[in-house]
Amino acid sequence: MMVWVNLAAALCMAGAMALMLARLFIGPTLYDRVLAANSFGTKTVLLLLIFSLMVGRSDGVDIALLYALINFIATIAILKFFRYRSLEIALAQMSLRRAIGGDDE
């Protein structure tokens, strides 16, 4: 019985991932696409967890946690790059620009 529940959950997660891919390619703005990519990564983590539960190995949990961390860091890096057009702007420089009234965009 548990196998069917896991299989149904995996199929539903695969369907949700397909919807996120459609949103990623169709999304009208950059932020919609970044949100879809982040959601796709989150659903991938959940699918990895379901798969590791199905095969009965706990190693998949570690891999899923690592993938979740990479997904989070990549999302922050993408948003920072599209805001400042560079990954080299330090946080101290941004706060200094705001303090002196400079335009940081």
N, C-alpha and C positions, 0 to 999 in steps of 0.2 A: 504493500500500500504506500509506503514511504517513497518508493522509487517513482511512482506516478506523480506524487506531489512535487518531488524535486524536478521531474521532467516538465511538469506544467509550469513551475516557477521559471525554469530555464527558458522555456519557449516564450513565456510572457516577457521575460527580460530581453530576449533576442528581438521580439517585436518592438519593445520600447526603444531599443538601440537603433532599430531601423528607422523609427520615427525621428530620433535625434539626428541621424545622418541626413534625413530629408530636410530637417530644420537647419542643419549646418550648411547645406548647399543652397537652400532657398532663402535663408534669412536675409531680410532687407538691409540690416545694419551690421556693422562690425561687432557690436556688443551682443547682438542676437547670436551671431556665429560663435563667439567666444563662449557664451553661455551654453550653447548646444554642444560644443566640444567638451566643456567641463562636465556637463550632464552625461555625455557619452562615456567619458572616463569613469565617472562614478558608477554608471550602470555596468561598465566592464569589471570594476572591482566587485560588484555584487554578483555578477555572473561567474567570476573566478571563485568566489566563496561558495556559490551553489555547486559549481563543478567539483570543488575539493570535497564538499559534503557528499556528493554523489559517488565519488571514487573512494571515499573513506580515508583520505590522507590529510593530515593537518598541515602539511608543508604549504598548501595553497593559501592559507591564512597569512603567512609571512610574505608571500609574493604579492598578495592583494594589498596588504598594508604598504609595502614598498611602492607599488603602482599608485596607490592613493596619494602618497607623499610626492611622487614625481608629477602627478597630475596637478596637484595644488601649486607646486613651484612653477610649473610650466604656465599655468593660467596667470599667475602673478607676473611672470616675466613677459608674457605676451601683452598684457594690459599696460605694463610699464613701458614697453617698447612703443606701442601705438600712441601712448600719451606724450612721451618725450622724444620719440624718434631715435632713442639711444638707450642702451642699457648701462651706460657709464655715469649717469647722473647720480651722485650720492644724495642721501637723504639730508645731510647737512647743507649741501648746496641748495636744495629745494627750499629748506626752511629759511636759509639766509636770503634767498631771492624774495620770498614772501615777506620777510621782515623789513627789507628795504623798499618794498613796494614795486619790485620789478615784475614784468610779465613773464610767467614761466610756461607759456603755451606756445 
